[in-house]
Amino acid sequence: MSAVTDAGRDGASLAVELDGVSKDYAGLTALHAATLTIADGEFVAIVGPSGSGKSTLLQLIGTLDRPSTGKIRIHGHDVARLDDRALAALRARHVGFIFQQFHLSPGMPAVDNVAEGMLYQGIPLAERRRRATAALERVGLGHRVRHRPHELSGGERQRVAIARAIATRPSLLLADEPTGNLDSKSGAGVMALLAGLHAEGTTLVVITHDADIAARAPGRIRLKDGKVIE
């Protein structure tokens, strides 16, 4: 089953290409022969019930895991040809992650949580903190740079996580249920931030159970039982 976006068919440059990609865990197949493309600058929602393979697909797109079979290209780079160090460099240059659970270090102020995301780019600490401060200001947290996670609301912690992702200036931004732990007002604010990034040209891929969020995405990848069905 193939899910190829209109932009991909029209010949636009591709951020993501999967060709017959499967992923097995201990004899169980979490993703079956997925073939799809995502063009540069697209906004795509990955939807489906729990256990359908959404998180597996996102991890494969983000090169956090390798496929059991099939081929993955990220911005033209064949993942199978890259060793772990080269994959880490690819992620550092091109891919940003936003996780539902925030994954912030509790003892660090917001500015250092964001700066830590640039650790593997070889950027000096002073420059990382400068970029981190700018990213926090961009998401409306310029007044909270010295606050630690326990001093922030859930919506503010998610905005710190977004700042950490965008401080690396990724061309591909992957978000796993970015509003899942937030109230409706905070969730709307987070989606407005993500929509703004997409409007500036960032390729945005979002896992969501929220039908309203999925409806806002021009492209959708629907999964069921580990298979791409739409």
Helices and strands as residue ranges (DSSP letters): E 2-4, H 6-9, E 14-25, E 28-39, E 43-47, H 54-61, E 69-74, E 77-78, G 79-81, H 84-94, E 95-98, H 110-116, G 119-121, H 125-138, G 142-144, G 149-151, H 154-167, E 172-176, H 184-199, E 203-207, H 211-216, E 219-224, E 227-228
